[in-house]
Amino acid sequence: MTHRQGIVTMVLVTLLWSIAGVVTRQLDSAASFEVTFWRSAFNALALGVLLAALRGPRAVWATLRSGGRTLWLSGLCWSVMFTAFMVALTLTTVANVLVTMALGPLFTALLSRVVLQHRLAARTWIAIVLAGVGIAWMYGNELLRSDARALLGIGVALAVPLAAATNWTVLQYSRRRGAAQEGGGGDMLPAVLIGALLSSAATLPLAAPFQATGSDLAWLALLGALQLAVPCLLCVAVSRVLHAPEMSLLGLLEVLFGVLWAWLGADETPAPSVLAGGTLVLGALALDAALGLRQGGAPTPAPDAKLHSRA
């Protein structure tokens, strides 16, 4: 996969991730923790089928047994991302969750710099700042009106960008370590399965009593397979050609696509501030992508950079 193909694939990933809100609006009876459980459970089921087809059952099981702490740390990060997002939505507004998630690129850039000693181009720092301003513009008023419960939800939502930043950095660490050893890096795809299993196990006790209808289960199966399993596997593949800050920055498209889906599928007309902030985010991403392609791709780390063992 080339750098350009990686960018296109990451855009597709964010498009698939973004359907969660509009699909959730179609549910009849399922409660929040039940939604999280079924989404993660169907995600695990879909991942098991996909990974068995891609790798073979024995290879997947062997990787789970011998993957080491890097694989399991990535799996834990996926679990936090899968779970914290839905839990935060039960405590605060979607807007507050999204503006908190917009901290992801900054966290990723800083963590990548500390752990991997990855030097970002000035254009990427500018894009991160502009995109953050755009997201704050979109949802700043909502954030200022938050009460104590909403602030708790924001605290839970903060786990999402922190886990995502850690995960993208772990994936980059695995890739670079594999390249140094001429082994191509470990197989990190099963980490998504680990995350799904951990998330479903953690939310199962809170999901009862089950109230989902047959229609709800169909929608949740769609979320588990198409909104989580497929894009998350693609995301791991993309991590081999895109740097962690790039992935996190492109991930902000999920916010914009989510607003668009709600507009088209749930008759939620975005406010002028959302449109203005969204335009700024898109402009920042377009600028970073255009300059990156003009300069021949993503910036590379310093030749003498050494990996830290904390990952």
C-alpha positions as CSV (number, residue, x, y, z in Angstrom):
1,M,0.0,0.0,0.0
2,T,1.4,3.4,-1.0
3,H,1.1,6.6,1.1
4,R,-1.7,8.0,-1.1
5,Q,-3.6,4.7,-0.9
6,G,-3.2,4.9,2.9
7,I,-4.7,8.3,3.0
8,V,-7.7,7.2,0.8
9,T,-8.2,4.1,3.0
10,M,-8.1,6.1,6.2
11,V,-10.8,8.4,4.8
12,L,-12.9,5.3,4.1
13,V,-12.2,4.2,7.7
14,T,-13.5,7.4,9.1
15,L,-16.6,7.3,6.8
16,L,-17.5,3.9,8.2
17,W,-16.8,4.9,11.8
18,S,-19.0,7.9,11.4
19,I,-22.3,6.0,10.8
20,A,-22.6,5.0,14.5
21,G,-24.7,8.0,15.5
22,V,-27.3,7.8,12.7
23,V,-27.6,4.0,13.0
24,T,-28.1,4.3,16.8
25,R,-31.0,6.6,16.2
26,Q,-32.8,3.7,14.5
27,L,-32.8,1.6,17.6
28,D,-36.2,1.0,19.4
29,S,-35.5,-0.4,22.9
30,A,-31.8,-1.2,23.5
31,A,-30.3,0.9,26.3
32,S,-26.8,2.4,26.2
33,F,-24.8,-0.3,27.9
34,E,-26.7,-3.0,26.1
35,V,-25.9,-1.1,22.8
36,T,-22.2,-1.1,23.8
37,F,-22.3,-4.8,24.7
38,W,-24.0,-6.0,21.5
39,R,-21.9,-3.8,19.3
40,S,-18.7,-5.1,20.8
41,A,-20.0,-8.7,20.7
42,F,-21.0,-8.5,17.1
43,N,-17.7,-6.8,16.4
44,A,-15.8,-9.8,18.0
45,L,-17.9,-12.3,16.0
46,A,-17.2,-10.5,12.7
47,L,-13.5,-10.1,13.5
48,G,-13.3,-13.8,14.3
49,V,-14.7,-14.7,10.9
50,L,-12.6,-12.1,9.0
51,L,-9.3,-13.0,10.8
52,A,-9.9,-16.7,10.3
53,A,-10.4,-16.1,6.6
54,L,-7.4,-13.8,6.3
55,R,-4.9,-15.7,8.6
56,G,-6.5,-19.0,9.3
57,P,-7.8,-20.0,12.8
58,R,-4.5,-21.6,13.9
59,A,-2.5,-18.6,12.9
60,V,-4.8,-16.3,14.8
61,W,-4.7,-18.4,17.9
62,A,-0.9,-18.6,17.7
63,T,-0.7,-14.9,17.5
64,L,-2.9,-14.4,20.5
65,R,-0.8,-16.7,22.5
66,S,2.6,-15.3,21.4
67,G,1.8,-11.7,20.4
68,G,3.5,-10.3,23.5
69,R,2.7,-7.1,25.4
70,T,2.6,-4.9,22.3
71,L,-0.3,-6.9,20.9
72,W,-2.2,-6.9,24.2
73,L,-1.5,-3.2,24.9
74,S,-3.0,-2.4,21.5
75,G,-6.0,-4.7,22.3
76,L,-6.5,-2.9,25.6
77,C,-6.5,0.5,23.8
78,W,-9.1,-0.8,21.3
79,S,-11.2,-1.9,24.2
80,V,-11.1,1.5,25.9
81,M,-11.9,3.2,22.6
82,F,-14.9,0.9,21.9
83,T,-16.3,1.3,25.5
84,A,-15.5,4.8,26.6
85,F,-17.2,6.4,23.6
86,M,-20.5,4.8,24.3
87,V,-20.3,5.3,28.0
88,A,-19.5,9.0,27.6
89,L,-22.6,9.4,25.4
90,T,-24.8,8.3,28.3
91,L,-23.4,11.1,30.5
92,T,-23.0,14.1,28.1
93,T,-23.9,15.3,24.7
94,V,-22.5,14.0,21.4
95,A,-21.0,17.5,20.9
96,N,-19.1,17.4,24.1
97,V,-17.8,13.9,23.3
98,L,-16.7,15.0,19.8
99,V,-14.9,18.1,20.9
100,T,-13.0,16.0,23.5
101,M,-12.0,13.5,20.9
102,A,-10.6,16.3,18.8
103,L,-7.7,16.4,21.2
104,G,-6.5,13.1,19.7
105,P,-4.1,14.6,17.1
106,L,-2.4,16.7,19.7
107,F,-2.0,13.8,22.1
108,T,-0.8,11.5,19.3
109,A,1.8,14.1,18.0
110,L,3.2,14.6,21.5
111,L,3.3,10.9,22.4
112,S,4.8,10.0,19.0
113,R,7.4,12.7,19.6
114,V,8.3,11.4,23.1
115,V,8.1,7.6,22.5
116,L,9.2,7.3,18.9
117,Q,11.1,10.6,18.6
118,H,9.2,11.3,15.5
119,R,9.7,14.8,14.1
120,L,6.6,16.3,12.6
121,A,6.6,18.7,9.7
122,A,5.5,22.2,10.4
123,R,2.6,21.7,8.1
124,T,1.2,18.9,10.2
125,W,1.5,21.0,13.4
126,I,-0.4,23.8,11.7
127,A,-3.0,21.4,10.5
128,I,-3.5,19.9,14.0
129,V,-3.9,23.4,15.5
130,L,-6.4,24.6,12.7
131,A,-8.4,21.4,13.0
132,G,-8.6,21.7,16.8
133,V,-9.8,25.3,16.4
134,G,-12.4,24.2,13.9
135,I,-13.8,21.5,16.2
136,A,-13.8,23.9,19.1
137,W,-15.7,26.4,17.0
138,M,-18.2,23.7,16.1
139,Y,-19.0,22.7,19.7
140,G,-17.5,25.3,22.0
141,N,-20.8,26.7,23.1
142,E,-22.1,23.3,24.1
143,L,-19.0,22.7,26.2
144,L,-19.3,26.0,28.1
145,R,-22.8,25.1,29.2
146,S,-21.9,21.7,30.6
147,D,-23.1,20.7,34.1
148,A,-21.4,18.3,36.6
149,R,-22.8,15.2,34.9
150,A,-21.7,16.4,31.5
151,L,-18.2,17.2,32.9
152,L,-18.0,13.6,34.1
153,G,-18.9,12.5,30.6
154,I,-16.2,14.7,29.2
155,G,-13.7,13.0,31.6
156,V,-14.8,9.6,30.3
157,A,-14.6,10.8,26.7
158,L,-11.1,11.9,27.4
159,A,-10.1,8.2,27.6
160,V,-10.9,7.9,23.9
161,P,-8.2,10.2,22.4
162,L,-5.7,9.1,25.1
163,A,-6.3,5.5,24.2
164,A,-6.3,6.3,20.4
165,A,-3.0,8.2,20.7
166,T,-1.4,5.3,22.6
167,N,-2.8,2.8,20.1
168,W,-1.5,4.6,17.0
169,T,1.9,5.0,18.7
170,V,2.0,1.3,19.6
171,L,1.1,0.3,16.0
172,Q,4.0,2.6,14.8
173,Y,6.3,1.1,17.3
174,S,5.5,-2.4,16.1
175,R,6.0,-1.4,12.5
176,R,9.4,0.2,13.1
177,R,10.6,-2.6,15.3
178,G,9.6,-5.1,12.7
179,A,11.4,-3.1,10.0
180,A,14.6,-2.9,12.1
181,Q,14.5,-6.7,12.5
182,E,13.6,-7.2,8.9
183,G,10.5,-9.2,10.0
184,G,7.9,-6.8,8.8
185,G,6.5,-6.2,12.3
186,G,4.2,-8.5,14.3
187,D,0.7,-9.3,13.2
188,M,-1.4,-6.6,15.0
189,L,-4.8,-7.4,13.4
190,P,-5.8,-9.8,16.3
191,A,-5.4,-6.8,18.7
192,V,-8.8,-5.5,17.4
193,L,-10.3,-8.8,18.3
194,I,-8.8,-8.6,21.8
195,G,-10.3,-5.2,22.2
196,A,-13.8,-6.3,21.1
197,L,-13.7,-9.3,23.5
198,L,-12.6,-7.1,26.4
199,S,-15.2,-4.5,25.7
200,S,-18.1,-7.0,25.5
201,A,-16.9,-8.7,28.7
202,A,-16.7,-5.4,30.6
203,T,-20.1,-4.2,29.6
204,L,-22.0,-7.5,29.9
205,P,-22.8,-7.1,33.6
206,L,-24.2,-3.6,32.9
207,A,-26.2,-4.6,29.9
208,A,-29.0,-6.5,31.7
209,P,-31.9,-6.6,31.5
210,F,-31.7,-7.1,27.7
211,Q,-34.4,-5.2,25.9
212,A,-33.2,-5.1,22.3
213,T,-35.7,-6.1,19.7
214,G,-35.0,-8.1,16.6
215,S,-34.7,-4.9,14.6
216,D,-32.3,-3.5,17.2
217,L,-30.1,-6.6,17.0
218,A,-29.9,-6.2,13.2
219,W,-28.8,-2.6,13.4
220,L,-26.3,-3.5,16.1
221,A,-24.9,-6.3,14.0
222,L,-24.4,-3.8,11.2
223,L,-22.5,-1.6,13.7
224,G,-20.4,-4.4,14.9
225,A,-19.4,-5.7,11.5
226,L,-19.4,-2.6,9.2
227,Q,-18.9,0.2,11.6
228,L,-16.2,-1.4,13.7
229,A,-14.7,-4.7,12.5
230,V,-14.0,-3.8,8.8
231,P,-12.7,-0.2,9.4
232,C,-10.6,-1.2,12.4
233,L,-8.8,-3.9,10.4
234,L,-8.2,-1.4,7.6
235,C,-6.9,1.0,10.2
236,V,-4.3,-1.4,11.4
237,A,-3.2,-2.1,7.8
238,V,-3.0,1.7,7.1
239,S,-0.6,2.1,10.1
240,R,2.1,0.5,8.0
241,V,2.2,3.4,5.6
242,L,0.9,6.4,7.6
243,H,2.5,8.0,10.6
244,A,0.5,8.1,13.9
245,P,-0.1,11.8,13.8
246,E,-1.4,11.6,10.2
247,M,-3.8,8.8,11.1
248,S,-5.1,10.8,14.1
249,L,-5.5,14.0,12.1
250,L,-7.4,12.2,9.3
251,G,-9.5,10.6,12.0
252,L,-11.1,14.0,12.7
253,L,-13.1,13.4,9.5
254,E,-15.3,11.1,11.6
255,V,-16.7,14.2,13.3
256,L,-17.6,15.8,10.0
257,F,-19.0,12.7,8.5
258,G,-21.0,12.1,11.6
259,V,-22.6,15.5,11.4
260,L,-23.4,14.9,7.7
261,W,-25.0,11.5,8.4
262,A,-27.1,13.0,11.1
263,W,-28.2,15.8,8.7
264,L,-29.1,13.4,5.9
265,G,-30.4,10.4,8.0
266,A,-31.9,11.9,11.1
267,D,-33.0,15.4,10.0
268,E,-30.5,17.1,12.4
269,T,-29.7,20.3,10.6
270,P,-26.2,21.6,11.7
271,A,-25.9,25.0,13.1
272,P,-23.9,27.7,11.2
273,S,-21.0,27.3,13.7
274,V,-20.8,23.6,12.8
275,L,-20.7,24.4,9.1
276,A,-18.0,27.1,9.7
277,G,-15.9,24.9,12.0
278,G,-16.3,21.9,9.6
279,T,-15.0,24.0,6.7
280,L,-12.0,24.9,8.7
281,V,-11.3,21.3,9.6
282,L,-11.6,20.2,6.0
283,G,-9.3,23.1,4.9
284,A,-6.7,22.0,7.4
285,L,-6.8,18.4,6.3
286,A,-6.7,19.4,2.6
287,L,-3.7,21.7,3.2
288,D,-1.8,19.0,5.1
289,A,-2.5,16.4,2.4
290,A,-1.7,18.6,-0.5
291,L,1.6,19.8,1.0
292,G,2.4,16.2,1.9
293,L,1.9,14.9,-1.6
294,R,3.8,17.9,-3.0
295,Q,6.8,17.1,-0.7
296,G,6.7,13.4,-1.6
297,G,4.8,11.9,1.3
298,A,4.9,11.8,5.1
299,P,7.8,13.1,7.1
300,T,10.2,10.5,8.3
301,P,11.8,10.3,11.7
302,A,15.4,11.2,12.3
303,P,17.8,8.4,11.2
304,D,19.4,8.1,14.7
305,A,16.0,8.0,16.5
306,K,15.8,5.1,18.9
307,L,12.7,3.3,20.0
308,H,11.8,3.5,23.7
309,S,10.9,0.3,25.4
310,R,7.9,1.6,27.3
311,A,5.5,0.6,24.4
